[in-house]
Amino acid sequence: MRLPEGRQSICPGVSYTLKANRDLSISIDFNVKWYGYPVLAWKTVHKENNFKWYHYPVLVWLIAKHTILYWFNRDKG
């Protein structure tokens, strides 16, 4: 079985690259651009939960809050 070659996209702004090493281990480089975090959060939440229409304002607020916190805390060591 061959690994996918090159960069593979998960969603806009999020990609990964798989690389097989000589000792049969796999290295994964995961790249999230600044605009990919809210899209990834949206996809993750919808994969694990079932939302009703009245849950969406709170969901959008939570994703926005965590995205902004992630953007400001990302540069700190």
C-alpha positions in Angstrom: 0.0 0.0 0.0 1.4 3.4 -1.0 1.0 6.6 1.0 -0.6 9.6 -0.7 2.2 11.6 -2.3 2.6 15.3 -1.7 0.5 17.6 0.3 -3.1 16.5 1.0 -5.8 19.0 1.8 -8.3 18.3 4.6 -10.3 21.6 4.3 -9.4 25.1 3.2 -6.3 26.2 5.1 -5.5 22.8 6.6 -3.2 20.2 5.0 -0.9 17.4 5.8 2.0 15.6 4.3 2.8 11.9 5.0 6.4 10.7 4.6 7.5 7.1 5.1 10.9 6.7 6.9 13.4 3.9 6.3 12.6 2.2 9.7 8.9 1.8 8.5 7.7 4.7 10.7 5.5 7.5 9.3 6.1 11.2 9.7 3.1 13.5 9.5 3.5 17.3 8.9 0.3 19.0 9.8 -0.1 22.6 8.5 -2.9 24.9 9.7 -3.0 28.3 8.2 -4.5 31.3 10.1 -7.8 31.0 8.2 -8.0 27.2 8.5 -8.7 26.9 12.2 -12.4 27.9 12.2 -13.1 25.6 9.2 -11.4 22.7 11.0 -13.3 23.4 14.2 -16.6 23.5 12.3 -15.9 20.2 10.6 -14.8 18.5 13.8 -17.8 19.7 15.8 -20.2 18.4 13.1 -18.4 15.1 12.8 -19.0 14.3 16.5 -22.3 16.0 17.4 -25.8 16.5 15.9 -26.9 20.1 16.2 -30.4 21.6 16.0 -31.0 25.0 14.3 -31.2 26.9 17.6 -27.7 25.7 18.6 -25.9 27.4 15.8 -25.6 31.0 17.3 -23.9 29.5 20.3 -21.7 27.3 18.1 -20.6 30.2 15.9 -19.9 32.2 19.0 -17.8 29.4 20.6 -15.8 28.8 17.4 -15.2 32.6 17.0 -14.1 32.9 20.6 -11.7 30.0 20.5 -10.3 31.0 17.1 -9.5 34.5 18.3 -7.9 33.1 21.5 -5.9 30.7 19.3 -4.7 33.5 17.1 -3.5 35.6 20.0 -1.9 32.8 22.0 -0.2 31.1 19.0 2.7 33.5 19.0 3.4 33.1 22.7 6.0 30.4 23.5 
